[in-house]
Amino acid sequence: MIENYKFYEGYRGEPEYVFCVVKNGDTVGKTSVWGGYFGDIIDTVEPLENKWTSLAEYRQLCIDFEEPYWKVPDLNQALSQLLQIDRSKLHFDESFEVLDLLIMLFRKAVEENSDIYIEYN
């Protein structure tokens, strides 16, 4: 299993989002992201037809992730949302890298028919 903690190093004890890629019931990869980077990215998403959707819905409406993981219900919609992020609104330099990483992660999951679960710590 591949694990990536690059974007959570130095933030121990602060909010963490763990993106778990699951293929055929097995976790094949985990990517940890500091909550500040994820928030920076998701907070730039605008509602679609006056309604929050996909990843932004859970963030904006403060809906708790299911225990122990929340399965992203529609990877294509989440990927589309990430691809539409207005990069000029990002505040942290690292947020650009995190966004690129998440786009790659979601794109690969779609191509390989995998699932993505998010754990919030």
CORHUWO-V259890 format. One record per residue. RES is the residue in one letter. PHI is phi in whole degrees, -180 to 180 (999 if undefined). D_FIRST is the distance of its C-alpha to the first C-alpha in whole Angstrom. Layout:
res:RES phi:PHI d_first:D_FIRST
res:RES phi:PHI d_first:D_FIRST
This chain:
res:M phi:999 d_first:0
res:I phi:-94 d_first:4
res:E phi:-126 d_first:6
res:N phi:-128 d_first:10
res:Y phi:-113 d_first:13
res:K phi:-52 d_first:16
res:F phi:-96 d_first:18
res:Y phi:-127 d_first:18
res:E phi:-59 d_first:19
res:G phi:89 d_first:23
res:Y phi:-119 d_first:23
res:R phi:-50 d_first:22
res:G phi:90 d_first:24
res:E phi:-99 d_first:24
res:P phi:-54 d_first:23
res:E phi:-135 d_first:19
res:Y phi:-108 d_first:18
res:V phi:-112 d_first:14
res:F phi:-93 d_first:13
res:C phi:-107 d_first:10
res:V phi:-94 d_first:10
res:V phi:-122 d_first:10
res:K phi:-126 d_first:11
res:N phi:52 d_first:14
res:G phi:84 d_first:13
res:D phi:-109 d_first:9
res:T phi:-75 d_first:7
res:V phi:-107 d_first:5
res:G phi:-167 d_first:5
res:K phi:-136 d_first:8
res:T phi:-128 d_first:11
res:S phi:-97 d_first:14
res:V phi:-133 d_first:17
res:W phi:-59 d_first:20
res:G phi:-56 d_first:23
res:G phi:-65 d_first:25
res:Y phi:-69 d_first:24
res:F phi:-64 d_first:23
res:G phi:-62 d_first:26
res:D phi:-57 d_first:28
res:I phi:-73 d_first:26
res:I phi:-68 d_first:27
res:D phi:-68 d_first:30
res:T phi:-87 d_first:31
res:V phi:-72 d_first:31
res:E phi:-97 d_first:34
res:P phi:-63 d_first:35
res:L phi:-100 d_first:35
res:E phi:52 d_first:39
res:N phi:62 d_first:39
res:K phi:-137 d_first:36
res:W phi:-75 d_first:33
res:T phi:-136 d_first:30
res:S phi:51 d_first:26
res:L phi:-61 d_first:24
res:A phi:-68 d_first:28
res:E phi:-59 d_first:29
res:Y phi:-68 d_first:27
res:R phi:-71 d_first:28
res:Q phi:-72 d_first:31
res:L phi:-95 d_first:32
res:C phi:53 d_first:31
res:I phi:-81 d_first:29
res:D phi:-70 d_first:27
res:F phi:-71 d_first:23
res:E phi:-65 d_first:23
res:E phi:-88 d_first:22
res:P phi:-83 d_first:19
res:Y phi:-133 d_first:18
res:W phi:-111 d_first:20
res:K phi:-82 d_first:19
res:V phi:-68 d_first:20
res:P phi:-71 d_first:23
res:D phi:-138 d_first:23
res:L phi:-63 d_first:21
res:N phi:-63 d_first:24
res:Q phi:-66 d_first:26
res:A phi:-64 d_first:23
res:L phi:-62 d_first:23
res:S phi:-59 d_first:26
res:Q phi:-63 d_first:27
res:L phi:-65 d_first:25
res:L phi:-67 d_first:26
res:Q phi:-93 d_first:30
res:I phi:-60 d_first:29
res:D phi:-83 d_first:32
res:R phi:-62 d_first:31
res:S phi:-69 d_first:34
res:K phi:-94 d_first:34
res:L phi:-76 d_first:30
res:H phi:-99 d_first:31
res:F phi:-104 d_first:29
res:D phi:-56 d_first:28
res:E phi:-67 d_first:24
res:S phi:-61 d_first:24
res:F phi:-63 d_first:25
res:E phi:-67 d_first:22
res:V phi:-64 d_first:20
res:L phi:-60 d_first:22
res:D phi:-61 d_first:21
res:L phi:-64 d_first:17
res:L phi:-65 d_first:17
res:I phi:-60 d_first:19
res:M phi:-62 d_first:17
res:L phi:-62 d_first:14
res:F phi:-69 d_first:17
res:R phi:-61 d_first:18
res:K phi:-65 d_first:15
res:A phi:-63 d_first:15
res:V phi:-64 d_first:18
res:E phi:-62 d_first:18
res:E phi:-98 d_first:16
res:N phi:56 d_first:17
res:S phi:-100 d_first:14
res:D phi:-114 d_first:15
res:I phi:-125 d_first:14
res:Y phi:-114 d_first:15
res:I phi:-118 d_first:16
res:E phi:-109 d_first:17
res:Y phi:-108 d_first:20
res:N phi:-116 d_first:20
